[in-house]
Amino acid sequence: MVTLSGTEGDGELYKLAVSGDRGAVQELVERHHGDLLLYVRAKTSVHGVVEDAVAEAWLQLFRHLRRVAEDPSKALKKPESVRFWLYRTAVNAMNDQFRTSSRQSDLADRVTVEARARGETAFEPDELEGLHGQERRSALREAFGRLSESCRELLALLTADPPLSYAEIAELVGRPVGSLGPTRQRCLEALRRQMGAAT
């Protein structure tokens, strides 16, 4: 097992994971699990689907790594795109659940994930002016939950850490790259209005 420095890119981690390095697999999980949850939560509010879809994405990655270890020709052509692959796999798993299940219970519009439970958000502090601590986080979750699905999805992708490229985001949301900036502005304006209504 290689000692990781924490500065490895996703491509390096993917290659190490293929070679059986469990530390690299753990680093991929720690790096992307929170944003993956946030992304799927932006697409659905059906109870249980989010966690199941994300768990399925990780399971598919582990199976993929085993297949690639046995047959290197099955490796991702762009190892650095492993996060993008996870996003796609999670959405496919979510869609599979909707096709095979009629579960319709409501899930509170949670937009924070475990990695952000300390009150950190990717939005500007002035957007949350006048609110404090837990009240601020609660107001943000409620305001975010009232946005359209397309806005929730776009903002979740734009706040991923480390960031996705605009090209990757455009492909995930099915929009031209040039439309992302203006759409982001409209979504943030909608979020500000919702936050204003909550205060």
N, C-alpha and C positions, 0 to 999 in steps of 0.2 A: 504494500500500500504506500502510495506517494504522500509525503507530507505537503498539505496544501497551504499556500500562502494567503489565500483569500482574495488574491488579485487575478486568479485564473478567469478567463472568459468562458462563456457557455460552451463554445466549441471544444476548448481544452477539457472541460469537465465531462462533456459527453464522451470524448475519446477515452478518458481515464475510466469512466463508468463502464464503457464497452469492454475494457480490459479487466473488469472485475473489481475496480477500486471502490469500495463501499463508502469511503469518505467523500468521493466525488459525487456519488449518488445522493448522499446526505446533504451535501452543499447545494446541489440542484434543488432539492426539496425545500431547504431553508430559504433559498434565494427566491423561489417562485411560487410557493404554496399560497401565501397571503394574497398576492395579486391575482392568482388563478381563481381563488374563492371570490374575490371582489368582482372579477370579470363575469363569472357565471351568475353571481347575485344580481348584477346589473341587467341580466337578460331574463330572469324569472323570479317570481315570488312564491312559487309552489313549494310547500314544505317538503324537506328531505331531498329534493332534486339537486340542489346546489352541492351539498356534501357528497352525495352519491356520484354526481358527474365528475367532480374533482378527484374523488377516490378512484373512479374508473380510469381517468386520465393517467394517474400515477401507476395504476396497475398495468395499463397498456404500455407505459414507458418501460416498466420492469420487464415485461414480456418481450418487448422490442429489443432491449439490451441483451437478453438471453439469446434471441434469434440472431442478432448481429454477431455475438461472440461465436456462434456456431457457423455462421455464414456471413463474412464481412461484406459481401455484395449487397446485403439488405440494409446497410448503414444509411443514415441520412446523407444526402448529397452535400448539404450545407450543415455541418455539425453545429455551427453557431446559431442555427434556427431552431434549436430544440425547444425553446420557450414558445415560439410561434406554433410548433407542432403540438405542444401541450394545450395551448388555447383552442386550437382546432379540434383536438381529440376530446376535450371537455365539452365543447359545444355539441359535437356529434353524439357524445354520451347523453347529454341533456335531451337532445332531440329524440334519441332512441327511447329514453324513458317516457317521453310524451306520447310516442307512437305505441308503446306497449303497456301503458298504464293510464288509468282514468283518475288517478289521485288529483284532487282539486282543493286540498286544504290550504288555507292562507298562511303565508309566512310574513312576519313583520318585515318591513322594508329595511333590512339591515344592510348598511353599506360599509361598515368598518369590518376589519378582519383582525384576527388575533395579533398580527404584527403591528396593527395600528391601535390596539386597545389602550395604549398609554396616552391617547388624546391627540396623536399626531395626525394631521390631515395634509393632503396635497393641495389644499385651496389656500388662497391668500388670507392672512390674518384679518385684513380689513373687511373681508366678506363676513366675518363672524363677530364684528365689533359689537360690544354691548352684552355679549354672552360670556359665561365663564364656565370652565371645567366641564363637568358632566352635563350641565344644561346646554352648553355649546355643542357638545358631541351629539346629544339627543336631538337638538334642533336641526343640526346638519343631516343626521340620518333621516329624520322625518321629511325635511325639504328635498333631499336627494331622492327619497322614495316617491315623491309626488311628481318627479320629472318623467318625461316620456321614456320608454324603454331605450329608444335610440340615443337620447342624451345620457342616460345612465351608463349605457354600454360605452359610448365614446369617452366620457369622463373617466370611467374606470380604466380604460386602455391608456389614456393620456397620463394617468397618475401612476402607472406601473413603475416599479423601481427594481432593477434598472429600466430606463425608458425603452419602449418599443420604437422602432423607426416609423416615420409617417407612412412609408410604403407598406410596412407590416400592418399598421392600423387600418389603412385604406383597404387592404385586402380582407381583413377580418370583418370590417363593417360594410364592405361592398360599395364604397364610394370613391370618387376620384381624390387623389392626394390634395389637389388645390381647394377642395371643398371643406377640408378638415378645420382649417383656421377659422373661417367664418362660422362654421357650425359650432365649433368650440365656444366662440364668443356668444352666440345665441343661447347655448346651453348654460353658460356661466351667468348670463343675464337672467335666464329663467330661474337659476338657483338663487341668485341674489333676491329676486322678487319673492321666491318661496321663503327665504330666510327672513326677509322683511315682514312677511305675513305672520311669521312665527314669533316675532319679538313684540 
